[in-house]
Amino acid sequence: MKKMFKLQWLSVLMLALVLVGCGTKEDTNKETVSKEYQQVEKTSYKVKDDRGVEVEFVAVPKTIVSLQPSNTEILFSLGVGDKIVGATEYDTYPEEAQKIERVSDSVKFNSERILALKPDVVIAYTTGGKDEENLNALKGLEDAGIKVFAIQSATSFNDVYGDIQQIATVMGIKDKGDKLNEDIKGKIAEVQAKVKDVKEPKNIYLEIGPKPNLYTAGSGTFQQEILNAANVNNVFADLKSWAPVSEEDVIAKNPDVILTTVNYVKDPAAEILSRDGWNSITAIQNKAVYYIDTDISNRPGPRIGEAVELIAKAAYPELFK
């Protein structure tokens, strides 16, 4: 009887041990899964783009396609340019950007090639408003499983600072974004300190389109903000946006300095100096006609401080000796 009791007791004990063992293993598995889930929850993050879309990232992107030159410059300035695997035909700065595969002409992009590159994120752009064609093309990438982060083209310095913060947040380096913005603002402040005591600001004509179809930048443009920061007067500030002007208009405005960003004409400054009928203009008489690097002055990116300095140096060279 005792023997039978011992056997029964032993069986119960072994069953209990087996059940405890199973329970322990199941609990361990649950704990492991829970920790893994918590880890994903901890490392994943969302960033809202300029479409109002909250883009979720499980990890910091390791490969990027950039569809706008200014955003490419931002990525390089943040120290993550080496992660770019696809860019546009106009991504020329810094020099390393020229070696990146071209997947866009800045207007249309090669969806098939982008899909083949399998980037962790596409830093795209939108011009705001309806912009239907571009937004539909971006949706095509998203439908194919590619993460798209769209940034609206900047039209002001504050927009640029915001773009830098957004991209830095996407790349998990918010502190570097804050530092880059501080550096840019510091550069602009440095230039402004040199020109702040100018009593009579120079009158500037900024030419962005040459003869026979002259174009300039008026109020409400990114270029106008650069001119304001350099403490010069835009003779066509009364115009809105980018506007056509006539030769007679320019002659009548009689600017002190003429700046051109045209880079597809051989020696654009010399071409302006040689124009018939412009001899009465003060800038022509003083040979105060200068070419300003088009990429620096036209791109709403991290070199806006340099753009302000270029304008200020052209207008007030004596203050920068």
Secondary structure, DSSP 8 states (H G I E B T S, - for coil): -HHHHHHHHHHHHHHHHHHHHHHHHHHHHHHHHHHHHHHHHHH-EEEE-TTS-EEEESS--S-EEE-SHHHHHHHHHTT-GGGEEEEETT--SSGGGGGS-EEE-SSSB-HHHHHHH--SEEEEEE-SS--HHHHHHHHHHHHTT--EEEEE---SHHHHHHHHHHHHHHTT-HHHHHHHHHHHHHHHHHHHHHHTT-SS--EEEEEEE-TTS-EEE-BTSHHHHHHHHTT-EETTTTSBSEEE--HHHHHHH--SEEEE---SSSSHHHHHHT-TT-TTSHHHHTT-EEE--HHHHH--STTHHHHHHHHHHHH-GGGG-
